């Protein structure tokens, strides 16, 4: 019985994919965030439900560490989520939920020397609107937030490697905290639909 389950599942999936709609998109707001490269792929599962997977990457350093003007918003992010479309997939309003993990290193932003480096994971919720431009192109607008847990270390500056110490002399290293933050669901995206 088990040896027939996987081939049957594969045939069912292959036959249902021929009727699906695929999409790829990129978020202009991420590109404006210090050149964060990003892409998302989507698959319509039904008239009202779609599956989305995406990634973001920013490994850039800016400014001069010797002059104290160094800053960075480095991140590697991956997420998997679903969108519910009340009217029809890839058109009009949508509501989303996703699981997201991010490895990050942020510091020197807004002239604050403290830097935080760590890994964060959690779930996100979002809402948005997809404006159909023509048969293949959409313009998506969205907002959202994510919450979860982060494991992090704090440093005195973006590139010095000196860990922040408390008044009692202990280092601010390998700490955990719960967070609620805006997510990369804040978007103005251009989407191509196959």
N, C-alpha and C positions, 0 to 999 in steps of 0.2 A: 504494500500500500504506500509506504513512504517513498519508494523509488519512483512512483508515478505522480506524486504530489508536486515536486519541483517542475518537471516538464509540463504538467497541466497548468500550473501557475504561470509559467513562462509563456505558453501559448495564449492564455487568457489575456495576459498583459500585452503581448505583441499585437493581438487582434484589436484590443481596445485603444492602443496608441495611434492607430491609423486614423482615428476619428478625432484626435485631440488637437489642440491649438498650443503651439509653443511661442514663447516670447523671450527676448533679451532686452535688458535695459541698463542704463547708467544714470547715476544721480549727479546733477550739476552742483548741488550744494556740497557733496563730498569732494568734488574736484576743487571747489573754492576753499575747502578746508586744507590749506597748505599742500594741495596737489594729491589728495588721497585717491588712488586708483581704485575703481570699484566696478563691479558688474553683478547682475542678477539674472538668473534664468527662471522662467516660469512655465508651468504646464497646467492647462485647464483640465480638471478632473471631471467636471460636470458643468451644467449651465450656470451654477452659482458658486462653484468652489474651484480654487486653483492652488497649486503647490508651488512654492518659491524657495530657491536656494541662492545664496549670494556670498560674496567675499569683498573685503576692503583691504587695501595695503597702503601703508605710508611708512617709509623708512628714511625720510629726509631730515637732515639737520640744517638749521639756518643760523645766521649770525656768527659772531666771533666769540669763542670762549675766553680768549685772552682779554678782551675788552668788556666782558660781562654782558654781552648782548646775545648770547646763544639761547635758542629756543627750539622746541620740537613738539610735535604731536604725533608721535609714531604709534602705529597700531597695525595689528594683523587680526582681522575679524572674519568669522564664518558664521552663517546662520541658515536655519531651515524653518520655514513657516508655511502657514496657510492663509488664504484670503477668502472671505465670504463676500460675494457680490449679490446684493438683493435683486437687482434687475437682470443683468446678464454679465457673464465673465468678460473682463477687459473693457467694460464700459460703465460709466457712472460711478456711484459710491462703492466703497469697499471697506471692510473691517478685517483686521489682521491679528494673528497671534504667531509668535515665533520663539524658538530657542536659539540663544546666541552665546558665543564664547569669543573673548577678545584678549589678546596679549598686547599690552600697551606700555608706553614710556612717554609721559607728558611732563614738560617742565619749561621754565623760562617764559611762559606765556603771560602777557600783560605785565611784563617786567618783574614778575615774582620769581625769585631764584629757586624755590623749592621744586623738586622733581619727584614724581611718583612713578614707580615701575612695578608691574604686576600682571596678574591674570584675573579676568572677571568673567563670570558666567551667570546666565539668568534667562528670564523669559521677558518678552516684550509684547505690548499691545499697541495697535495703531488704527488710524482711520484716514481715509483719503478719497480723492476723486480722480477718475481717469477720464480725460477729455479726448475723444476720438478726433484725430486730425484728418485721417483718411482710412482706407481699408487696412493698411499695414502699420500706420504710425499713431501713437498715443502720446499725450503729455500728461504725466501723473503728478499730482500734488498730494503730500501726506504729512501727517504729524504723528508722533508716538513717543512712548517712553519704555524703558526697560528697568527691571529690578532684579536683584540677585545678590551674589556674594563675591567679594574680591579678596585675593591674597596679594599683598603688596609690601614694598619697601620704599622708604622715603630717603631722598638724597638732598644734600645742601645746594647743589647746583646741577644744571642739565648734563654736564660732562665731567665733573670732577671725581665722581665715584665715592665721595665721603658721605657715609650714612648719617642721618640725623640722629642725635642722641638727646635723651630727656635729661631733666635736671638731676636725676638720680644716677646718670651715667649709662643707662641701658639704651641700646640701639633700637630705632624704629624699623625693625626688620621682621619679615614674615608675619605680618599682622593680617587679620581678617576683619572685614566689616561688611555690613549689609548696605546696599545703595539703591537709590531711585534716581535715574538719570534720563535725559532726552536720548533717544536712540537715533540710529541712522535711518529710521523711518521718517525723519524730517527730510522731505525730499521735494525736488522739482526734477523729475526724471523724464528722459525721452525713452520710449519703448518701441521696439520693432516687433510686430506680431507676424509669425509665419502662417 
